[in-house]
Amino acid sequence: MANLPSYIEKAVPNPPANRAPWFKNTAPSYAGIFLWVVFFQALADGTLQHASPLFCVGALVLAGILCYALYYYAPAMLGMKTGYPLYVVGSSTFGTTGGYLMPGILMGLLQIGWFAVATFFATQYIIEGLGKVPKTGTVLFTVIAIVWGYATATVGAKGVQYVARVSQILTVIPALMVLFVFFKTAGGISSFQVADPNPMASLSLILTSVIGFFATAGAAGADFGMNARNGSDVKLGGIFGIVVATIYAGALPVLSVAGANGLHPGTGFTYDKVIGLIGGPIGSLMFFLFAVASVVASCFCSFIAGNSLATMIPGVPRVTSSMVGATIGIILAVTGAASNLINIFSLVGASFGPICGAMLADYLLSGGKWSGPREGINWAGYLAWAIGFAVGIIPISFIPAPASLKALDQIAPLYSMIAGFIVYAAIAKLGGLPRAVSVPQAQAAD
């Protein structure tokens, strides 16, 4: 066996005996991601103004299917077949040396961004629960963000196992609350009027939001897949945890926003405005409960960031990485930089879309198997990422298109993924892949 980096050499495959059915791990874990209030907080803003609630629900169905098929499936199957996590199976696409940066360190850096988002919105919901208007830069906002950020980062660094034990219980809280809000507002859905019809603009924004939100979790499908017993677990876990969860956690809040505006025009199109409309003790309690449910996301973001950086940079202790990342995240939250969700979703999608595209191409070209780590830097993966990222962040509005379809040129996470897939596949077909290195593998059932 060739000399391998420590992050690969020390990796131990998860044996089949340690795995569990899809409904005990993959499905509830992914459902919990979508039931995080950050996912649906602004999902209706900019979409319902341009399309009917039914059209938006249809767009959510399409987004869920794309997330499952293009971003989750290949990494999850690789994780299941090898028993290895993302940073190991990704060494095929990016190389043994290249794997340090992608997906390794990049995953850690993006999790710091997600931690910032979690801290910002948890702080916002706590302040709204207190009956006050949240404003970045104020003493109240700053203090709550600092306390929340460092508390959840500490738990993520030292006691994330306790969060894991209660995560499924905490996931039930937002699942019930979005259903409650839906029933409170459903009577106004039929009265909702689209202000500026432009369905393609709505479709573009929904696909960008959902795919951008999901991109890193899709690549992390390898980590979920390594806990799956077989291919059926991978498929069913993804169908229910991603497709069904996208529809439930996306459609109910969007319909609730439509209903609230149908009953009370001018309510606003963000989810917190709908909760505020409920008002009273129940409304305040819901703000606090959504914040409490965000503990899971905050802790896991901190844990993944620290773990990714410590694995790729073993000289830095994991706790140190976690707390440094938390400090950066808190600063981003306090300054309000973490508040613009559509920009964050677009950036994350542009960053991880081409990684998922390159991994999908590698998976298909290898006949649905893991080829093993590739020596050094796999430049096919890096070129696929660079070109895909450029496609994702550079506006392509200059491409001629009918006015009715013009809005579709902004779906950065999807186009970056497609670009990454095409570039990797083309280079691979031309023989541009480094030699694969053999490593011990634990094969699960197909």
ZIVENMO-V481273 format. One record per residue. N is the residue number from 1. RES is the residue in three letters. OMEGA is omega in whole degrees, -180 to 180 (NA if undefined). Layout:
# ZIVENMO-V481273
[[N	RES	OMEGA] [N	RES	OMEGA]]
This chain:
# ZIVENMO-V481273
[[1	MET	-178] [2	ALA	177] [3	ASN	-175] [4	LEU	174] [5	PRO	-176] [6	SER	-178] [7	TYR	175] [8	ILE	-176] [9	GLU	-178] [10	LYS	-179] [11	ALA	-180] [12	VAL	-180] [13	PRO	176] [14	ASN	-176] [15	PRO	179] [16	PRO	-178] [17	ALA	-178] [18	ASN	-173] [19	ARG	-174] [20	ALA	179] [21	PRO	-176] [22	TRP	-176] [23	PHE	177] [24	LYS	-178] [25	ASN	-172] [26	THR	-175] [27	ALA	-179] [28	PRO	180] [29	SER	179] [30	TYR	178] [31	ALA	178] [32	GLY	177] [33	ILE	-178] [34	PHE	180] [35	LEU	172] [36	TRP	-173] [37	VAL	178] [38	VAL	-178] [39	PHE	-173] [40	PHE	-179] [41	GLN	-176] [42	ALA	-175] [43	LEU	-179] [44	ALA	-176] [45	ASP	-177] [46	GLY	179] [47	THR	179] [48	LEU	177] [49	GLN	-173] [50	HIS	-177] [51	ALA	-179] [52	SER	177] [53	PRO	-179] [54	LEU	178] [55	PHE	180] [56	CYS	177] [57	VAL	177] [58	GLY	177] [59	ALA	178] [60	LEU	177] [61	VAL	178] [62	LEU	-180] [63	ALA	179] [64	GLY	179] [65	ILE	179] [66	LEU	178] [67	CYS	-179] [68	TYR	-171] [69	ALA	-172] [70	LEU	-173] [71	TYR	-175] [72	TYR	-164] [73	TYR	-176] [74	ALA	177] [75	PRO	-179] [76	ALA	178] [77	MET	177] [78	LEU	177] [79	GLY	180] [80	MET	-175] [81	LYS	-178] [82	THR	-173] [83	GLY	-178] [84	TYR	178] [85	PRO	-175] [86	LEU	-174] [87	TYR	176] [88	VAL	-178] [89	VAL	178] [90	GLY	179] [91	SER	172] [92	SER	-177] [93	THR	-175] [94	PHE	177] [95	GLY	-178] [96	THR	176] [97	THR	-180] [98	GLY	-179] [99	GLY	177] [100	TYR	-177] [101	LEU	-178] [102	MET	2] [103	PRO	-172] [104	GLY	-176] [105	ILE	-180] [106	LEU	177] [107	MET	179] [108	GLY	-179] [109	LEU	180] [110	LEU	177] [111	GLN	174] [112	ILE	176] [113	GLY	179] [114	TRP	177] [115	PHE	178] [116	ALA	178] [117	VAL	180] [118	ALA	-180] [119	THR	-180] [120	PHE	-173] [121	PHE	174] [122	ALA	178] [123	THR	179] [124	GLN	-177] [125	TYR	177] [126	ILE	-179] [127	ILE	177] [128	GLU	176] [129	GLY	177] [130	LEU	179] [131	GLY	-180] [132	LYS	179] [133	VAL	-179] [134	PRO	179] [135	LYS	179] [136	THR	179] [137	GLY	178] [138	THR	-180] [139	VAL	-178] [140	LEU	-179] [141	PHE	-178] [142	THR	-178] [143	VAL	-179] [144	ILE	180] [145	ALA	180] [146	ILE	-179] [147	VAL	-180] [148	TRP	-176] [149	GLY	-177] [150	TYR	178] [151	ALA	-179] [152	THR	177] [153	ALA	179] [154	THR	177] [155	VAL	179] [156	GLY	-178] [157	ALA	-171] [158	LYS	-174] [159	GLY	-176] [160	VAL	180] [161	GLN	179] [162	TYR	176] [163	VAL	-180] [164	ALA	-177] [165	ARG	-178] [166	VAL	-175] [167	SER	-179] [168	GLN	177] [169	ILE	-180] [170	LEU	178] [171	THR	-180] [172	VAL	-177] [173	ILE	179] [174	PRO	179] [175	ALA	179] [176	LEU	-177] [177	MET	179] [178	VAL	176] [179	LEU	179] [180	PHE	-180] [181	VAL	179] [182	PHE	-179] [183	PHE	179] [184	LYS	-174] [185	THR	-173] [186	ALA	-177] [187	GLY	-179] [188	GLY	-176] [189	ILE	-178] [190	SER	-179] [191	SER	-176] [192	PHE	180] [193	GLN	178] [194	VAL	-174] [195	ALA	-174] [196	ASP	-174] [197	PRO	176] [198	ASN	-173] [199	PRO	-178] [200	MET	176] [201	ALA	178] [202	SER	180] [203	LEU	-179] [204	SER	-177] [205	LEU	179] [206	ILE	179] [207	LEU	179] [208	THR	-177] [209	SER	-176] [210	VAL	-178] [211	ILE	178] [212	GLY	177] [213	PHE	-171] [214	PHE	-167] [215	ALA	-179] [216	THR	178] [217	ALA	177] [218	GLY	178] [219	ALA	178] [220	ALA	174] [221	GLY	176] [222	ALA	-180] [223	ASP	175] [224	PHE	-178] [225	GLY	-178] [226	MET	176] [227	ASN	179] [228	ALA	-177] [229	ARG	-174] [230	ASN	-179] [231	GLY	179] [232	SER	177] [233	ASP	179] [234	VAL	-177] [235	LYS	-177] [236	LEU	177] [237	GLY	179] [238	GLY	-179] [239	ILE	-178] [240	PHE	-177] [241	GLY	-178] [242	ILE	-175] [243	VAL	-179] [244	VAL	-179] [245	ALA	177] [246	THR	-179] [247	ILE	-178] [248	TYR	-174] [249	ALA	178] [250	GLY	-175] [251	ALA	-178] [252	LEU	176] [253	PRO	179] [254	VAL	178] [255	LEU	178] [256	SER	178] [257	VAL	178] [258	ALA	180] [259	GLY	180] [260	ALA	179] [261	ASN	174] [262	GLY	179] [263	LEU	-176] [264	HIS	-179] [265	PRO	-179] [266	GLY	180] [267	THR	-175] [268	GLY	-172] [269	PHE	173] [270	THR	-171] [271	TYR	180] [272	ASP	177] [273	LYS	179] [274	VAL	178] [275	ILE	178] [276	GLY	179] [277	LEU	178] [278	ILE	172] [279	GLY	178] [280	GLY	180] [281	PRO	-179] [282	ILE	179] [283	GLY	179] [284	SER	179] [285	LEU	-179] [286	MET	176] [287	PHE	-179] [288	PHE	-179] [289	LEU	176] [290	PHE	177] [291	ALA	179] [292	VAL	179] [293	ALA	179] [294	SER	177] [295	VAL	-178] [296	VAL	-179] [297	ALA	-179] [298	SER	-178] [299	CYS	-178] [300	PHE	177] [301	CYS	179] [302	SER	-180] [303	PHE	-178] [304	ILE	179] [305	ALA	-179] [306	GLY	-179] [307	ASN	-180] [308	SER	-178] [309	LEU	-180] [310	ALA	179] [311	THR	-178] [312	MET	179] [313	ILE	-171] [314	PRO	179] [315	GLY	-179] [316	VAL	180] [317	PRO	-177] [318	ARG	180] [319	VAL	179] [320	THR	178] [321	SER	-178] [322	SER	-176] [323	MET	175] [324	VAL	178] [325	GLY	179] [326	ALA	180] [327	THR	178] [328	ILE	-179] [329	GLY	180] [330	ILE	178] [331	ILE	179] [332	LEU	179] [333	ALA	-176] [334	VAL	-180] [335	THR	-180] [336	GLY	-179] [337	ALA	-178] [338	ALA	-173] [339	SER	-176] [340	ASN	-172] [341	LEU	-176] [342	ILE	177] [343	ASN	179] [344	ILE	179] [345	PHE	-179] [346	SER	-179] [347	LEU	179] [348	VAL	179] [349	GLY	178] [350	ALA	-179] [351	SER	-175] [352	PHE	176] [353	GLY	-180] [354	PRO	175] [355	ILE	178] [356	CYS	179] [357	GLY	179] [358	ALA	179] [359	MET	177] [360	LEU	178] [361	ALA	180] [362	ASP	-180] [363	TYR	-178] [364	LEU	-179] [365	LEU	179] [366	SER	178] [367	GLY	179] [368	GLY	180] [369	LYS	175] [370	TRP	-177] [371	SER	-176] [372	GLY	179] [373	PRO	177] [374	ARG	-173] [375	GLU	173] [376	GLY	179] [377	ILE	175] [378	ASN	-174] [379	TRP	175] [380	ALA	178] [381	GLY	-178] [382	TYR	177] [383	LEU	177] [384	ALA	179] [385	TRP	-176] [386	ALA	-179] [387	ILE	178] [388	GLY	179] [389	PHE	178] [390	ALA	178] [391	VAL	-177] [392	GLY	-175] [393	ILE	179] [394	ILE	179] [395	PRO	179] [396	ILE	-178] [397	SER	-180] [398	PHE	179] [399	ILE	-179] [400	PRO	178] [401	ALA	176] [402	PRO	-178] [403	ALA	-178] [404	SER	-179] [405	LEU	-172] [406	LYS	-178] [407	ALA	-177] [408	LEU	-179] [409	ASP	-176] [410	GLN	-178] [411	ILE	-172] [412	ALA	-177] [413	PRO	-179] [414	LEU	-177] [415	TYR	178] [416	SER	178] [417	MET	-180] [418	ILE	179] [419	ALA	178] [420	GLY	179] [421	PHE	-177] [422	ILE	-178] [423	VAL	-179] [424	TYR	-179] [425	ALA	-179] [426	ALA	-180] [427	ILE	179] [428	ALA	179] [429	LYS	179] [430	LEU	177] [431	GLY	-176] [432	GLY	-179] [433	LEU	177] [434	PRO	180] [435	ARG	177] [436	ALA	-179] [437	VAL	-179] [438	SER	174] [439	VAL	176] [440	PRO	179] [441	GLN	175] [442	ALA	-177] [443	GLN	173] [444	ALA	178] [445	ALA	180] [446	ASP	NA]]
